[in-house]
Amino acid sequence: MREVFLALLAGIMVGILFKFLKLPLPAPPVFSAVVGVFGVYLGGVIAEHIRVFFS
């Protein structure tokens, strides 16, 4: 849980910095893109469980 909090904190700090520097945010601007990234991660986790199950 600590990693999640630190990642969120780092993301907030980067977002604030980029806005102050008037740069585009280094992240997808829509929620569906964020969900897509989560889907890729979840797919990797599922694939690892399937690999372990059949080994």
C-alpha positions as CSV (number, residue, x, y, z in Angstrom):
1,M,0.0,0.0,0.0
2,R,2.9,2.3,0.7
3,E,4.1,1.9,-3.0
4,V,0.6,3.0,-4.2
5,F,0.6,6.1,-1.9
6,L,4.2,7.1,-3.0
7,A,3.3,6.6,-6.7
8,L,0.2,8.8,-6.2
9,L,2.2,11.4,-4.4
10,A,4.9,11.4,-7.1
11,G,2.2,11.7,-9.8
12,I,0.6,14.7,-8.0
13,M,3.9,16.4,-7.7
14,V,4.8,15.9,-11.4
15,G,1.4,17.1,-12.4
16,I,1.8,20.3,-10.4
17,L,5.3,20.9,-11.7
18,F,4.2,20.4,-15.3
19,K,1.2,22.8,-14.9
20,F,3.5,25.5,-13.3
21,L,5.9,25.1,-16.2
22,K,3.0,25.3,-18.7
23,L,3.9,21.9,-20.3
24,P,1.4,19.3,-21.4
25,L,0.8,16.6,-18.9
26,P,2.8,13.4,-19.4
27,A,-0.2,11.2,-19.1
28,P,-3.2,10.2,-21.1
29,P,-5.8,13.0,-20.9
30,V,-8.8,10.6,-20.8
31,F,-9.9,8.1,-18.1
32,S,-10.3,5.3,-20.7
33,A,-6.6,5.4,-21.5
34,V,-5.8,5.0,-17.8
35,V,-8.2,2.0,-17.6
36,G,-6.4,0.6,-20.7
37,V,-3.1,0.8,-18.9
38,F,-4.6,-1.0,-15.9
39,G,-6.0,-3.6,-18.2
40,V,-2.5,-4.3,-19.6
41,Y,-1.2,-4.7,-16.0
42,L,-4.1,-7.0,-15.1
43,G,-3.6,-9.1,-18.2
44,G,0.0,-9.6,-17.1
45,V,-1.0,-10.7,-13.6
46,I,-3.6,-13.1,-15.0
47,A,-1.1,-14.6,-17.5
48,E,1.3,-15.2,-14.6
49,H,-1.3,-17.0,-12.6
50,I,-2.3,-19.2,-15.6
51,R,1.4,-20.0,-16.1
52,V,1.9,-21.0,-12.5
53,F,-1.4,-23.0,-12.6
54,F,-0.3,-25.1,-15.6
55,S,3.3,-25.6,-14.4
